[in-house]
């Protein structure tokens, strides 16, 4: 793998981690606001267009 390809994959990994952090922050804020867990899950999945697999990972 050349350096350019390596950096492209690294940048993508960094963006994905940033997105996960943003989603986790949103989950925490909604919970602190007293929203029911089922509603938190529904809103997060819709807002971020997450798959069921991604949801399981975030709500473990």
C-alpha angles and dihedrals in degrees: 000000000000123000094256092054091046091052091048091056091044092052091049091051091051092051092049092050090049091052092050090050091051092049092048089050091051091050091052093049093050091049091049089051088060098250115160113257094240090054092047090054093047095049094044093049092050096043096049098031092235127177122234089254092054090048092053090052093051096045099044 
